[in-house]
């Protein structure tokens, strides 16, 4: 997830809490390093590489082996 976190209270229902636990409670704080991009990961690992922002399937051919896919995610 990229951007400003929503100011929404945490869910009170068990399913909502499970989803927050799975995907995180929001984006991490912004970095002081302008070359560092932070967001919510699709897997629990840390990697370093070239981030490719893909806004549609029309851009998918830009992805190269070893790239980190950055895509929009609507909640």
N, C-alpha and C positions, 0 to 999 in steps of 0.2 A: 504494500500500500504506500503510495506517495502522497504527500500533501499535508494539509492541516487536519489534525484530529477533530472529529465531531465532538461537541460538548453534549453527549448523550449519557445519561446515567447507565450503569451496568445493568444487564438484564437480571430479573429476579426469578425467572423460571429455570428449571433444571436444564432444559434443552438449550436455552439462550446462553446459560453459563458454560455449558459444554462447548458450544460453538466459539465463545470468546476464548476458552482455554485452548482450543485447537488452533485457532487462527490468530490469537493475540488480541489484546485490548485496544489496539490502535497503532499507528506508526510510531517508530522510535523517535527520540528527540533529534532535532536537526544537528548536523555536524558543523563544527567550526572549520573543517577542512573543505574548501570549495570543490576539491576533486573527489570527495567521498559521497557516494549515494547511499542513502539508507532507506529501507522499506521492509515490508513483511515478506518473508521468504516462503517459497513453495515447498521447501524441504528444510530440515533442521541443521544444515551444514553451513560452514563459512567458506567462501571462495573469493578469489581475486581474478579479475579478468575484464574483458571489454563488455560493457553493458550496451545492449541494443534495445532501443525503445521501439516497440512494434505496436502501431495503433490499429492495424487491420491485417487481414490475411494477405492483402495485396503487397504488404511489406515483408512477408515471411521469407522471401528469397534473399533478403539481406542478412539473415542469420548464418553465421559461420560456426564450424565445430569449435567448441570451447567458449563460445559467447554466453553471456548471462542474459536471459530473456527478461525484459522489463515490459510488462503489459498492464493495461488498466484492469481493475477488478471492481465491479459494482457489488455493493453489499445489499 
